[in-house]
């Protein structure tokens, strides 16, 4: 194997590893975000865990975070939970940062 081929393989491995970490962090963010939202919606216990899982699944519908945002916005509006778009997006950012820290700490 040439040095060029070896280098290409190394870059592919790094890319795959980074993509896996990003996927894990996003799924973790969505779970944390779902638990946060569940609390605001008055859900506890199994209902809160199920809601958090719904948020994880919603994110698989389309690329990006808009599907998650729309779900949270609609659920908050339906239950009369006072959260601005800015507050929801800030929570999404904060929980992503926390999820990245957690995933990196796990190695």
N, C-alpha and C positions, 0 to 999 in steps of 0.2 A: 504494500500500500504506500502510495506516495505521501509526502508531507502535506501536499495540498488536499488529498482525499481525507487524511486523518484530521486535518484542521476543519474541513467541512463537516465531518462526523461530530466533532466536538461542538461546533456551533449548533448543529441540529439537536444535540443532547441538551445544551443550555437552553435553547428555545423551547423544547418540550418541557423541561423542568420549570421554566418561568411560566409557561402556559398552565401547567398543572397547579402551581402555586396561586396563580391568579384565579383559576376556577375555584379552588378551595377557599380562598379568601372571600370571593364574591358569595359563595354559598354560605359561608360562616357569617358574613355581613348580613345576608338576608335573614338568617335564623335569628341573629341578635336584633335586627330591625323588627322582625315579626314579633319577638317577645316584648320589645318596647311598645309597639303599636297595640299588642294584645292588652297590655296593662292599661293603656289609655282608653281602650274599648271596653274595659271592665271584665276582661276574660282572665281566668286563673286556671291553674292546674293543667289537666289534659286539654281543655279548650284552648288555653294559651299555646301549648305545644303544637296542637293541630293547626292553629292559625299561623304560627311561625313556619310550619311545614308548607302551608299554602303559599306563603310569600316566597319560599325557596322555589316551589314549582312554577309560580307565576313568572319568575325571571327566565325560565326556559322557553317562554313563548316567542320572544323576539330578542334580537341583539340590542344591548344597551340596557339602561336602567329605567326607561320610560314606562315599561310595563309594570314594574314594581311601584313606581311613583303613582301611576294611575289607579292601581289597586288600593294603595293606602289612602289616596285622596278620596276615592269613591266610598271606602269603608268609613273614613272619618266623617265625611259629609252625611252619610246615611245614619250614623249614630249621633250626629251633632257634636262631634269632638272638635274643639277649637284648636286647630293647628294650621298655620299658614303654609303656603307652598315652600317658603323659605325655611321654615322650621323642619318640614319633612326632608327637604334636600340637605339641610345641615345635619340632621340625624343620619341620613344615608352616608354622608361623608365621614362623620365621626365614627359610625359603626364599621365602615370600611377600614379606616385607620386602625381601629381596635382589632378587627379580624386579621389584618395583615400582621400586626404584632403577634397575635396568638399563633398564627400559622408558622411564622418564622421561628417562634420560640419552640414549636414542636419539632422543628428541624426539617 
